[in-house]
Amino acid sequence: MTHRFRKERRLKLPSLNFFAIPNIVLLLVFFFVASSHIRQGNSNTGVYMPLASELQHVDKRAHVTYITIKSNGAGQNIIFVDKNQVPLSMLTNVMKARRASLEPDERQYLVVSLRVDKDMTMGVISDVKQALRHAQVLNICYAAMPEQQ
Amino acid sequence: MRLKRSHRLPGIDALSTANIVFLVMLFFIVLCSTNADTGIERRLPPAIDADNKPEKIAPRNLLCVYITSNDELYCNGRLTAFGDLRAFVKRFVDNPSNNPGLPEKSKVALPEFGVQYITDKHVISVQCERNTKYQAYIDVQNELNAAYNDLRNELALRTWSKNFDNLTESQQLAVCQYYPIHISEAEPFLKGGRQ
C-alpha cells in the first residue's frame, strides 16, 4: 500500500518534446520545394492574358521560354524574350541561339509560352510564330488564365 | 564531487530552430507557385522550304475555321455562330455516320480498342485576319480543345463508364490515339477561308 501512495505523489505533467518540430517543418519545406517550381519570368508586367477553360499544364520536363508581347501604350508592340526586349527581326536568331544552347536530346522539350495581352491583334502573333518556325522552335503554348465560373 | 558536476555541457536551445525553419518555409511559399504554367498547347509545323513542301489535304478532310476582324466565324466558308462551333467540330472529327462529306475513316489498330475506323487524316486549320483580336482566336482554340475533350470523355464513358480523368494512363493514351488532335497552325492568312 505505501508503495502505491508514493507513486501518486510523483505524478507530474511531462513537458512536451519540442525537438521534433524542426524536423517536421523541414519535411514541410521539402514538400513545398518538391511540389512547386520557382517562379520565372515577370508576372507583373501588366499583361492581361486571355481567359480559357480547357487549359493544359506545361510538361514538367519542359524548358520554358517566355515570350511576352504587349503594347507600349503608343500603339507599338514590344516583344520580350524572358526579360530582354528583342526586336522582331532578331527573334529568330535569339531563339536559334537558345535552341543551340540545349543538349540535342533536350531540344524537343523546348517550349515557348506566349504571354500575350488579350487585346493584341493576331498580326504580331503570327509574325512571332513565323519567326519561331524559322528557328525550329515548334512547341508553343498560348498562356491563358482559367475562366471564373 | 562538485567540480565534476560543473563539467556537464549546457544543452543547446533548439527551440529557435523551429522559428528559423518556419521562416525558410514561408520564404519558399512566397517564392514558388504550385500551379505551373497553364495554357493551350500547340505545335507549329516546320518552316516551309525547298525540301519541305506542305502536304496536299483532300477537301473532305479539311475544316477551315476562319475568324474575321469582326469576330465572325466561318466554317468551311459558311457563317457559323460561336455556340455551334463545338458541335460542328465534334461531328467533323467523329464522323459517326461515315458521311462522304466528312473526313475519311481508316482502319487503325489501337491499344485497348483493337482495330477501329478513325478519322486520323482530318485537319482543322484556324485562320484569321491581322486585325483579329487575340481573345477571339483563343476562344476558338479553346472551343476546339473542348470539342476534342468532349469526344474523349464520351468515348471513355461509353467504353469504361468512367470519366477520361479517371482512366488509367494506358487507357488515356489509347483514347487520345482514337481522337488525335490535328489542329494546323500553318498559313495563318491563307485565302480560301471565305469563299
Interface residues (C-beta under 8 A of the other chain):
Chain A: F18 F19 I21 P22 V25 L26 L28 V29 F32 V33 S35 S36 H37 I38 R39 P50 L51 A52 S53 E54 L55 Q56 H57 V58 K60 V64 V111 S113 L114 V116 D117 K118 D119 M120 T121 M122 G123 I125 S126 K129 Q130 L132 R133 H134 Q136 V137 L138 N139 I140 C141 Y142 A143 A144 M145 P146
Chain B: A14 L15 T17 A18 V21 F22 V24 M25 F28 I29 L31 C32 S33 T34 A36 D37 T38 G39 I40 E41 R42 R43 L44 P45 P46 A47 S69 C128 E129 R130 N131 T132 K133 Y134 Q135 Y137 I138 D139 Q141 N142 N145 A146 N149 E185 P188 F189
